[in-house]
Amino acid sequence: MKTGFIEVAVEHVQVLNAVRSKLPFLVTTADDAKDFVKEEIRLRYRCLDLRRQQMNHNILLRHKVVKLIRRYLEDVHGFVEIETPVLSRSTPEGARDYLVPSRVQ
């Protein structure tokens, strides 16, 4: 639509996965969820916490800042970003992680 809004007329709805138990905290549009819920619970259920409006705003702000920094470094200083893979290997018991050297001298 010219206004930017989307109108949807639903003919059929299929619930793929119903919530059978109570959620650990409410996912609301208001930012009052963090006041009532301990941080440990919010971090444990991070997928729910990221749906809050404040967390969505934080993610978009971080994206815009990183994009601005990269654009500045590329345009002004000719910066080229190169990703170097980090190879790691865990022990069978999972007790330790080792970095695998990428070049043998």
N, C-alpha and C positions, 0 to 999 in steps of 0.2 A: 504494500500500500504506500501511497505517497507520504503518509504521516510517519512511516517507519514502524508502525505497529503491525503485528502479525495476528490475523484472525484465523482460528482453526475451528472447524466444526467436526467434532468427533462422531464417527459412526459406530466404532467398535473399540473397546478397551480390553486388553488382556493383561492381567497381573502376572508378571513373570516370577516374582519372589516376594511373597507377603512377609511382613514383619510379625513374627509370632510372639516375640517377647518385647518388653519395654526397652526403648533406647536408653543408653546410659545418660544422655542429656538431650535437651531439645535443640534442634537446629532451627533457629529463628532468624528473622531478618534483623532484629534488634541485637545489639552487642552485649546483652545482659547475660548471655550464657557463660561467659568467662568469669563473671562475678560469683556465680553459684557453684561452679564445677571446679574441682581441683585440677591443677595443671597435669598431674600424672594421668588422670583419666582422659583429659583432652588429648594428650600425646599418645596414649594407648589406642584411642579411637580417632586417629588423625584423619582418616577418610571422612568422618562426620564433621570434624572441626574445620576442615578446609572448605566446607560448604557454607560457612558463615560469611556474611557480607564483609566484615572487617578483614578476615583472612583472605578473601578474594581480592580485596583492595590492596592488601600487602603484597600479594603475588604479582599483581599487575604493576604496582609501583616498582618492585624489584626488577621486573622485566624491562620497564622503561629506562631505569637508571643504567642497567648493564648494557642495554642497546645504545644508549647515549654515549657511554664510555667507549664501547667498541667502535662506534662510528667516528668519534673524535680521534681515537688512536689510528684508525685506518686512513681517514681523510687528511689529517694534519701531519701525522708522523710516518705515514706509509707502513703502519704496523701490519704484519701478517701473522695470523694466529695459526699455530701448528699444534695439533694434538699428538702427544706421545703416549702410546699405550703403556699401561703398567701391568705387568704380568705378576700374578701372585699364585701361590699354591698353599693350601691348607694341609695340615697333617691329617691322617685318617681319623684320629680321635677328635680333631677340631680344636685342639688345645692351642696350637700356634699357627701363625700365618707367616710365610716366607716370601720375600720378593725374589723373583727370578731375574737374574741379570740378563739384559737384552743384548749385550755385546760381550764377547769373550776376548780379552786382550792377550 
